[in-house]
Amino acid sequence: MGIINVTPDSFYSRSRFNSDSEIAAAAEQMIKDGTDIIDIGGSSSRPRAQKTPACEEEKRVLSAVKLIRKEFPDAIISVDTYRAAIAQKAVVEYGAHIINDISGGDADTNMFEVISKLKVPYILMHTQNKPSYNDVVADIFKYFSKRIFKLRNAGVNDIIIDPGFGFGKSVEHNFEILRKLEEFAIAGLPLLVGLSRKSLIWKSLNITPEEALVGTVALNTVALTKGADIIRVHDVKEAVQTVKLVCEIKNY
């Protein structure tokens, strides 16, 4: 899953694309590099980022979805939003295929109902405000189980879980999740991980997000060997190479 942020303030500056030409060029390069999914976000989720007004997020996201659908009609598009109204418009009016909700349905109580009607895959991510846990992996399971139950009751069949690296977790919590990542297989659902250039890498190595590609590849390799089905990345070419090599190891 390749990341296209149509925002001026995402934490990794090279993932920001604001003009039509930049968005189209980024999508084209990702497709050439072998991406399976393009994830479009119009509101930064970095710590202390100002909340983007709904009208502005909608304008950014829908414009980008429309552009990519026109230029690359075969591309699979995910929309990164926690707002149900934007999710609905992106799918019904603009042809998006997946909704990626970093709030796990908490930010908009209408999201689960909307997803049930849209009949598209839904990425359920774990997040919380403060990095405080009794047992980080067990607590995330509890979070997922409640929401998966609600989604199933609402008629949502295609659920992808994301433990939410970097969202309400300390560096130590993030590494604990990665160490135990294979335990998420018990949910019986596809597992997405978003480790790309995250703070657990650059804080641990005392570098910047711009310098965190090698660390990203290293941790994605670990995640893939521990059961990750989808890796959400800024650097598609390197991620595709990583997947190919890990698949060679698994097939040996």
Secondary structure as UniProt FT lines:
FT   STRAND          2..5
FT   HELIX           13..15
FT   HELIX           20..33
FT   STRAND          38..41
FT   TURN            47..48
FT   HELIX           54..71
FT   TURN            73..74
FT   STRAND          77..80
FT   HELIX           84..92
FT   TURN            93..94
FT   STRAND          98..101
FT   TURN            102..105
FT   TURN            109..110
FT   HELIX           111..118
FT   STRAND          122..125
FT   HELIX           136..153
FT   TURN            154..155
FT   STRAND          159..162
FT   TURN            165..166
FT   HELIX           171..179
FT   HELIX           181..187
FT   STRAND          191..193
FT   TURN            196..197
FT   HELIX           199..205
FT   HELIX           209..211
FT   HELIX           213..225
FT   TURN            226..227
FT   STRAND          230..231
FT   HELIX           236..251
//
